[in-house]
Amino acid sequence: MLKQTLSQKQQQGFTAMQIQQIKLLELPALELEERIQKELEVNPALEEGLPDDEGRDDSERLDDETMPDGDADILLGDYRNEDDIPDYKLREWQDRNSRREEIPFSAGAPSINDRLVEQLKYLPLTERQQQLAPYIIGNIDEDGYLHRGTEELLDDLAFRAGIDADAAEVEVVIGLVQSLDPPGICARDLRECLMLQLQRLPDTSARTTAMYILSRQYDDFLNKRFDRIREEAALSDAEMKEVFDLIMQLNPKPANGWGDDAEAAMIRVHPDFIVERLGEDLLVSLTAGGDVQPLRVNPAYREMLEDYRSSAKNRSRERRETLLFVRQKVEQARWFIDGIRQRREAMQRTMEAIVRMQEDYFRSGELSDLRPMGMKDVADMTGYDVSTISRVSSSKYVQTDFGVFPLKYFFSDATTNDQGEEVSTRMVKQLLAEIIETEDKAAPLTDTDLTEALAEKGYQLARRTVAKYREQLGYPVARMRREVV
């Protein structure tokens, strides 16, 4: 039996203005400058300049008399305030803006695939191979590997490109692509990548032995079973070291340093904040990108809005539509200016709170002075929500007297030493890294050994915690850190 019931529930949603403020808060300095320039280009009601307060209250808002009778949902600007916007209209606005912001940035530098395609013109390819080679190159991943199998490539060639190829000719084309630069490109796995690079080196006994080890003792090589390799290949200690030194010089990710990666490596970090010491005081300021140029509503648009408002009783449909357009642009300009203002205020207050909590560190630069601090601690001090602190600290950098650091560098958990003092886990990780870097490479320390070494220095941690810190620092297990010495 069907039954109708009524129920009430509270549901939190975001207005269009709040969505814009959130997105502005997440932007680092350089991206904010680009966002402002984009807004200045698309919104004629927004311009650079000091704000002019004259007439703002009267001309930038419309009362009920200025609202047109028809076409009430033409634009978001038709509504008196954000709360009046229907849900379906707000969702439409959000979807449209999210799609617009998801358009990827197109860099001017050629990608690794572009460079490979450019090199094809220097190979003696048949007409058939000229069809297949660009498709093979298009399937190479960012690390330079061809992770797709031959059967998958054949299926895609048949169904997507309409090319009926066989495995043999695809393998030939893969071999041709592998002859391009950088060495090791288009390999199917690490062993093939290293072998391709060795094949281009001068013919020496070390190269011959290295190729033998990779082809016949690859599992022993991966697991660093040096004794088994030495015995089967009949190598002396000196020969063993020479061979492994040669292999360790090879690049396991051949695409690194080429194309987009090379361009990305050249991009310099632009700090959003500057913390400098002036006498005994610490001064916090936003950089040129963080403290943006002043913006205001175009006075001509305010006057135009006032003119249309004064003639509210004698308006044609065309004049009403013009009014809607002008009102929308003025409202968008006001939202944007307010969003920039709130962003600047939130960033300044957040950075000042971090400096107050980490004052000793900003004065000395010593990692031992870095206090345990979580985002909730900063949120409690500033009065903001934790999510706001997270957005402020994401992708933001601060310039100090001791270098440039990501804002998240200053957030860490706490651990206790044997004196009962709370110290930052970042300090413990640095100590752990120093222990691993200075260990005997022929007999690396296990996680249990590392735990005991930290305990000797006054830090009582569980072995699983030490293992987690080791992994976060990027160090493999002891067996994989072993080297031939």
Buried (B, 14 or more C-beta within 10 A) or exposed (E): EEEEEEEEEEEEEEBBBEBBBBBBBBBBBBBBBEBBEEBBEEBEBBBEEEEEEEBBEEBBBBEEEBBBEEEEEBBBBBBBEBEEBEEEBBEEBEEEBEEEEEEEEEEEEBBBBEBBBEBBEEEEBEEEBEBBBBBBBEBBEBBBBBEBEBEEBBEBBEEEEEBEBEEEBBEEBBEBBBBBEBBBBBBBEBBBBBBBBBBEBEEEEBBEBBBBBBEEBBEBBEEBBBEBBBEBBEBEEEBBBBBBEBBEEBBBBBBBEBBBBEBEEEEEEBBBBBBEEEEEEBEBEBBEBBBBEEBBBBBEBBEBBEEBBEEBEEBEEEBBBBBBBBBBBBBBBBBBBBBBBBBBEBBBBBBBBBBEBBEEBBBEEEBEBBBBBBBEBBBEBBEBEBEBBBBBBBBBBBBBEEEBBBBBBBBBEEBBBEEEEEBBBBBBBBBBBEBBEEBEEEEBBBBEBBBEBBEEEEBEBEBEBBBEBBEEEEBEEBEEBBBBE
